[in-house]
Amino acid sequence: MKRMILALVFVAVPLAAQNQDLGAPVAEGGTLERTTTQASQAEDEGGLSFTVTDESEWADLGVAIPAFATDRDISTPANSNGTAALGREVARVITSNLRNNGLFKPVGPDALPQPSFAQITAPNWGTWSGRGAEMLVHGYVSARGDGRLLFGCYLYDVALQDELVREGWVVPPADWRRAAHKCSDLIYSRLTGESPFFDSRIAYIAETGPKDRRVKRLAIMDSDGANHRFLTLGSATALTPRYSPDYKRLLYLSYVDGNPRIYVYDIGTGKQTLVTQSTNPTIAPRWSPDGRYILYSMAVAGNTDIYRVPASGGQSVRLTDTPGIDIGGSYSPDGSQIVFESDRSGSQQCYVMNADGSNQRRLSFFGGRCATPEWSPRGDQIAFTRIAGDFNIAVMTPQGRNLRVLTGGWQDEAPTWAPNGRIIQFFRTERNTGRSALWQVDLTGRNERRLPTPVDASDPAWGPILP
């Protein structure tokens, strides 16, 4: 079977059965490193491979996630009640992650017996098969002498009584939730064959105040809404944030003294860099996949076109030049094409062009209007706001075929993709109150959930998997 050992920023260490060397040296670093043990074999050695082809196949998949065990229960900065209490919180986060993506029916720690530390690598199979569990997640948390925490995560097939995969991480106490998200990603990837998305962050515009004096601030949080923080004070209106491909910066539009400016915000230092400014109306800045360029739309003499500017600033290049309003766009993952919206045909529709502005052609011919298109990270779908009476989130192929409407709200708009291209986030405005909130929907359209935010929310942007 395949056994994997991961090194995070928080750094990974081998999981050696039950007697981990908590004092073993671990290399520090700021990037994710992945290695395999000597015992790694071909993927098909044990015949254990799962790929989602039809979501209905997973309707009865039972995943048991008991509380993570601990070798010694001591208080830590992550949880003053001790590592045992922290282990239960970790299992709750993993349960919530797996439940909210719509593929699994996990049972969490509050309804399950607590395994001992010794059982983490030697499960009591009768306990779990008797409860109807098909998959079992075991884990542990240990407090190290250097103040950091050691987490282990194991996934077992109960019927085969076999381990499918394991990983471990050493993290600062403040990053314990990242360990829970990494464990969730491990489980999700192993059982579906898809790329993960839980260990990622979301940027959005936090809105407060009356509608005629709305305060709009830049904010970020984890993919499940935790670790929320505001990045700007609200003295200048912030709009349409987007993460850079390397996750280090945020691109957004700011209105200072009524004039639009495109800024790049360094998340680590808090430093802001001005990319471009104009007295002309400017909207919708977007990164290129390699982070070298920024697209934006600007209105000049009543005509709105799409421009490209180096991310470090400099001379802008106009990519569209037609009468009307061209807004966008969103690059394909390989950077070769751009999808955007335009009213050049007389109504708001979606178009695609080459990255240099050539070969512009219309995509949407299915009735209604098409706005705010966003290319999937996989490259196989384009999400957009479909306006046909109500505003709803829909997807189509890059050829403009196979329209599927995923939501049925009154005003759902501005889709943004999860890093694995399976979940779409958007913001929904209530008809009666005018309040807005962030929501997520999967590609089946059957699994919606509201993401908690402390204030009203709009303009979401889902970042890539954290390094």
C-alpha positions in Angstrom: 0.0 0.0 0.0 1.1 3.6 -0.4 2.3 5.4 2.7 3.1 9.0 2.5 4.9 11.4 4.7 4.4 15.1 4.4 6.5 18.1 5.3 4.6 21.4 5.9 5.7 24.7 6.9 4.8 23.7 9.8 6.9 20.7 9.0 6.1 17.1 8.6 7.7 14.2 10.3 7.5 10.4 9.8 4.8 8.6 11.8 6.6 5.6 13.3 3.8 3.5 14.8 3.3 4.5 18.4 6.6 5.7 19.8 7.4 8.9 17.8 10.7 10.6 18.5 9.3 13.9 19.6 12.8 15.3 19.9 13.9 14.4 16.4 15.3 17.4 14.4 12.9 18.8 11.8 14.0 21.1 9.0 12.3 24.4 9.0 10.9 25.9 5.8 8.1 27.9 4.3 7.0 25.6 1.5 5.3 22.3 1.3 7.6 19.3 0.7 6.2 15.8 0.0 8.3 12.6 0.3 7.5 8.9 0.3 8.8 6.3 2.6 11.0 3.4 1.5 8.0 1.1 1.9 6.1 3.0 -0.8 4.8 0.6 -3.5 3.0 0.8 -6.8 -0.4 2.4 -6.3 -2.3 -0.8 -7.3 -0.4 -3.2 -4.9 -3.3 -3.5 -2.6 -6.0 -2.8 -5.1 -7.0 0.3 -3.1 -8.0 3.1 -5.5 -11.1 5.2 -5.5 -12.3 7.7 -8.1 -15.6 9.6 -8.0 -17.5 9.1 -11.3 -21.1 9.5 -9.9 -21.9 11.3 -6.7 -24.7 8.8 -6.0 -22.1 6.1 -5.5 -21.0 7.8 -2.3 -24.4 8.4 -0.8 -23.9 5.6 1.8 -20.2 5.9 2.4 -19.7 5.9 6.1 -16.6 7.6 7.5 -16.0 7.4 11.2 -13.9 10.2 12.7 -13.4 9.6 16.5 -11.5 12.1 18.6 -7.8 12.2 18.0 -5.9 10.5 20.9 -3.0 11.9 22.8 0.0 10.3 24.5 -0.2 12.7 27.5 -2.9 15.2 28.2 -1.3 18.6 28.8 -2.4 22.2 28.4 -1.2 24.0 25.3 -1.7 27.5 23.8 -4.0 25.9 21.3 -6.3 24.6 24.0 -6.0 25.3 27.7 -8.1 22.2 28.4 -5.4 20.0 27.1 -4.3 17.9 24.1 -7.2 15.5 24.6 -9.7 18.3 24.2 -7.8 19.6 21.2 -7.9 16.2 19.6 -11.7 16.2 19.8 -11.8 19.7 18.2 -9.5 18.5 15.3 -11.9 15.6 14.7 -14.9 18.0 14.7 -13.2 20.2 12.1 -12.5 17.2 9.8 -16.1 16.0 10.2 -17.5 19.4 9.3 -15.2 19.6 6.2 -16.1 16.2 4.8 -19.9 16.7 5.5 -20.1 20.1 3.8 -18.6 19.0 0.5 -21.6 16.7 -0.2 -19.7 13.5 -1.1 -19.6 11.8 2.3 -21.7 11.1 5.4 -19.1 11.3 8.2 -19.9 10.6 11.8 -17.9 12.8 14.2 -16.3 12.4 17.6 -19.3 13.3 19.7 -21.2 10.2 18.6 -18.3 7.7 18.7 -16.2 5.9 21.3 -12.7 7.4 22.1 -9.8 5.2 20.8 -6.8 4.9 23.0 -3.4 6.2 21.8 -2.3 2.6 21.2 -5.3 1.9 18.9 -4.4 4.7 16.5 -2.1 2.4 14.6 -3.9 -0.8 15.7 -7.6 -0.2 15.3 -10.2 -2.3 17.1 -11.8 -3.4 13.8 -14.8 -5.0 15.5 -15.8 -1.7 17.1 -16.0 0.0 13.7 -17.4 -2.7 11.5 -20.1 -3.2 14.1 -21.1 0.4 13.6 -21.3 0.1 9.9 -18.3 2.3 9.2 -16.6 1.7 5.8 -13.7 4.1 6.4 -12.1 5.0 9.6 -10.0 8.1 10.4 -7.6 7.8 13.4 -5.2 10.5 14.6 -3.3 11.8 17.5 -1.9 15.1 18.9 1.2 15.3 21.0 2.8 18.3 22.7 6.5 18.6 21.9 9.2 19.9 24.1 9.8 22.9 21.8 6.2 24.1 22.3 5.0 22.9 18.9 2.4 20.2 18.3 2.8 16.9 16.5 -0.3 15.7 14.6 -0.8 12.3 12.9 -3.6 11.4 10.6 -4.4 7.8 9.4 -7.1 6.6 7.0 -8.2 2.9 7.2 -10.5 0.7 5.1 -12.6 -1.1 7.7 -13.7 -4.0 5.5 -10.2 -4.8 4.4 -8.7 -3.9 7.8 -6.0 -2.1 6.0 -4.3 1.3 6.2 -4.8 3.4 3.1 -2.6 6.4 3.8 -1.0 8.4 6.7 0.6 11.7 7.1 2.0 13.8 10.0 2.8 17.5 10.7 4.6 19.5 13.3 2.8 22.9 13.7 2.9 26.0 15.9 -0.1 25.9 18.3 -1.8 28.7 16.4 -1.9 26.5 13.2 -3.7 23.5 14.7 -6.6 24.1 12.3 -4.3 23.8 9.3 -3.4 20.3 10.5 -7.1 19.5 10.6 -7.6 20.8 7.1 -4.5 18.9 5.8 -5.9 15.7 7.3 -9.3 16.5 5.6 -7.4 17.0 2.3 -5.6 13.7 2.8 -8.9 11.8 3.2 -10.7 13.6 0.4 -7.9 13.1 -2.1 -7.4 9.4 -1.2 -11.0 8.5 -1.5 -12.0 10.6 -4.5 -8.8 10.8 -6.6 -9.4 14.5 -6.8 -7.2 17.4 -5.8 -7.8 18.8 -2.3 -9.1 22.2 -1.2 -9.7 22.5 2.5 -6.3 24.0 3.4 -7.0 27.2 1.5 -8.2 30.7 2.3 -11.0 33.0 1.0 -10.8 36.8 0.5 -14.0 38.8 0.4 -15.4 42.3 0.8 -16.9 42.8 4.3 -19.8 45.3 4.2 -21.3 47.3 7.0 -23.4 50.4 7.4 -26.5 51.7 5.5 -26.9 51.1 1.8 -26.3 54.8 0.9 -23.1 54.9 3.0 -21.7 51.4 2.7 -18.3 50.7 4.3 -16.5 48.0 2.3 -13.4 46.4 3.8 -11.0 43.8 2.6 -11.1 40.6 4.7 -9.7 37.1 4.6 -10.5 33.8 6.4 -9.9 30.0 6.2 -12.0 28.0 3.8 -14.5 27.1 6.6 -14.8 30.7 7.9 -12.3 30.4 10.8 -9.4 32.7 11.5 -11.2 35.7 10.2 -9.4 39.1 10.0 -10.0 42.5 8.3 -7.1 43.8 6.2 -8.3 47.3 5.5 -10.0 49.9 7.8 -12.8 50.9 5.4 -11.7 54.6 5.0 -11.5 53.8 1.2 -13.9 51.4 -0.5 -12.4 48.1 -1.4 -13.7 45.8 -4.2 -13.1 42.5 -6.1 -10.1 40.9 -4.3 -8.1 38.1 -5.9 -5.3 36.0 -4.5 -2.0 35.9 -6.4 -1.0 32.4 -7.7 1.7 32.2 -5.0 -0.7 33.1 -2.2 1.5 35.9 -1.0 -0.5 38.9 -2.3 -4.0 40.1 -2.8 -5.1 42.2 -5.7 -8.0 44.5 -5.2 -9.6 47.7 -6.4 -9.7 50.7 -4.1 -11.5 54.0 -4.4 -9.7 56.9 -2.7 -11.2 60.4 -3.1 -13.5 58.9 -5.7 -10.6 57.8 -8.0 -10.0 54.1 -8.7 -6.7 52.5 -7.9 -5.5 49.0 -8.3 -3.4 47.8 -5.4 -1.4 44.7 -4.6 -1.5 43.9 -0.9 1.4 41.8 0.6 -0.3 39.5 3.1 2.9 38.9 5.1 4.0 42.4 5.5 0.8 44.5 5.1 2.6 46.6 2.5 0.5 47.9 -0.5 1.8 48.6 -3.9 0.0 50.8 -6.4 -0.2 49.1 -9.8 -2.2 51.6 -11.8 -4.6 54.5 -11.2 -6.9 56.6 -13.3 -9.6 59.2 -13.2 -11.6 56.9 -15.6 -13.9 54.3 -14.1 -11.9 51.1 -13.5 -13.2 47.7 -12.5 -12.5 43.9 -12.2 -8.7 43.4 -11.8 -7.6 39.8 -12.3 -4.2 38.0 -12.1 -2.7 36.0 -15.0 -2.0 32.4 -13.9 1.8 33.1 -13.8 1.3 36.2 -11.7 3.1 38.4 -14.2 0.1 40.4 -15.5 -3.1 42.0 -14.3 -6.2 42.4 -16.4 -8.7 45.2 -15.7 -11.5 47.1 -17.4 -11.5 50.8 -17.9 -14.1 53.2 -19.4 -12.7 55.9 -21.7 -15.1 58.3 -23.4 -18.1 56.1 -22.7 -16.4 52.9 -24.1 -15.2 50.2 -21.6 -12.4 47.9 -22.7 -10.1 45.3 -21.2 -6.5 46.1 -20.5 -3.4 44.2 -19.4 -0.7 45.7 -17.2 2.4 44.2 -15.6 1.8 43.2 -12.0 4.7 45.5 -11.0 3.2 48.4 -12.8 4.0 50.0 -16.1 2.4 50.5 -19.5 -1.1 49.1 -20.1 -2.1 47.3 -23.3 -5.6 47.4 -24.5 -7.0 43.9 -25.5 -10.5 44.8 -26.7 -11.6 47.7 -28.9 -15.3 47.4 -29.7 -18.3 49.7 -29.1 -20.0 48.9 -25.8 -18.9 47.5 -22.4 -16.3 44.8 -22.2 -15.6 43.6 -18.6 -13.4 40.8 -17.2 -11.9 38.7 -17.6 -10.6 35.4 -16.3 -7.7 33.5 -17.8 -7.8 29.8 -18.6 -5.5 27.8 -16.4 -2.8 27.6 -19.1 -3.0 31.3 -19.6 -3.7 31.0 -23.4 -7.3 32.3 -23.3 -9.4 34.9 -21.5 -13.2 34.7 -20.9 -15.0 38.0 -20.4 -18.4 39.6 -20.6 -19.5 42.1 -23.2 -22.7 43.8 -24.4 -21.4 44.2 -28.0 -24.3 42.0 -29.3 -26.9 44.2 -27.6 -27.2 42.2 -24.4 -24.8 41.1 -21.7 -23.1 37.9 -22.9 -19.9 35.9 -22.3 -17.1 35.9 -24.8 -13.6 34.3 -25.1 -10.4 35.5 -26.7 -6.8 34.6 -27.0 -4.5 36.1 -24.3 -3.3 38.7 -26.7 -6.8 39.9 -27.5 -7.1 38.1 -30.9 -9.9 35.7 -32.0 -12.7 37.2 -29.9 -15.9 35.1 -30.1 -19.2 34.8 -28.3 -19.8 31.7 -26.0 -23.3 32.2 -24.6 -26.3 31.5 -26.8 -28.8 29.9 -24.3 -31.2 32.8 -23.5 -30.9 35.3 -20.7 -27.7 37.2 -20.0 -24.2 36.0 -19.0 -22.0 37.9 -16.5 -18.9 37.6 -14.3 -17.4 34.4 -15.9 -14.7 32.6 -14.1 -12.6 29.7 -15.6 -12.3 26.6 -13.5 -8.8 25.7 -12.2 -9.3 22.4 -14.1 -10.0 24.2 -17.3 -13.1 22.1 -18.1 -15.9 24.5 -16.9 -16.7 28.2 -16.8 -18.8 29.4 -14.0 -20.9 32.6 -14.5 -23.9 34.6 -13.3 -26.9 33.7 -15.4 -29.5 36.5 -15.5 -32.9 35.3 -16.6 -35.3 37.1 -14.3 -33.4 36.1 -11.2 -29.6 36.0 -10.8 -28.2 32.4 -10.5 -24.9 30.6 -10.6 -24.4 28.4 -13.7 -21.7 26.6 -15.5 -20.9 25.7 -19.1 -18.0 24.2 -21.1 -15.3 26.4 -22.6 -17.1 25.9 -25.9 -20.4 27.4 -24.5 -22.2 24.1 -24.3 -23.9 22.0 -21.5 -25.5 24.8 -19.5 -26.3 23.8 -16.0 -27.9 26.2 -13.5 -26.7 25.3 -10.0 -28.6 27.7 -7.7 -32.1 29.0 -7.4 -31.7 32.2 -5.2 -33.1 35.6 -6.0 -29.7 37.2 -6.6 -26.8 34.9 -6.6 -23.7 36.3 -8.3 -19.9 36.5 -8.7 -18.8 32.9 -8.7 -15.2 31.9 -7.6 -13.8 28.3 -7.7 -12.3 26.1 -5.1 -8.7 25.1 -5.9 -9.9 21.7 -7.1 -12.6 23.0 -9.4 -15.4 21.1 -7.6 -17.0 23.7 -5.3 -18.1 27.2 -6.3 -18.4 30.1 -3.9 -20.6 33.1 -4.6 -22.6 35.8 -2.7 -26.3 35.9 -2.3 -28.4 38.9 -1.7 -31.7 38.5 0.2 -34.8 39.9 -1.6 -36.5 41.5 1.4 -33.6 42.7 3.5 -30.9 43.4 0.9 -28.3 41.7 3.1 -25.6 39.7 1.4 -23.7 36.6 2.5 -21.3 34.0 1.1 -22.5 30.7 -0.1 -21.0 27.6 -1.6 -22.5 25.0 -4.0 -21.0 21.9 -5.5 -21.2 21.0 -9.2 -24.3 18.8 -8.6 -26.2 21.9 -7.4 -27.7 19.8 -4.6 -25.3 20.8 -1.8 -25.4 24.4 -0.7 -24.1 25.9 2.5 -23.8 29.4 3.9 -20.3 30.4 5.0 -20.3 32.3 8.3 -18.9 35.8 8.3 -19.2 38.4 11.1 -20.8 41.0 8.8 -22.4 41.1 5.4 -20.2 39.8 2.6 -19.7 40.1 -1.2 -17.1 39.6 -3.9 -15.6 36.3 -2.7 -12.3 35.1 -4.1 -11.1 31.5 -3.3 -7.3 31.2 -3.2 -5.2 28.2 -4.2 -4.0 25.5 -1.8 -1.7 26.9 0.8 2.0 26.2 0.3 
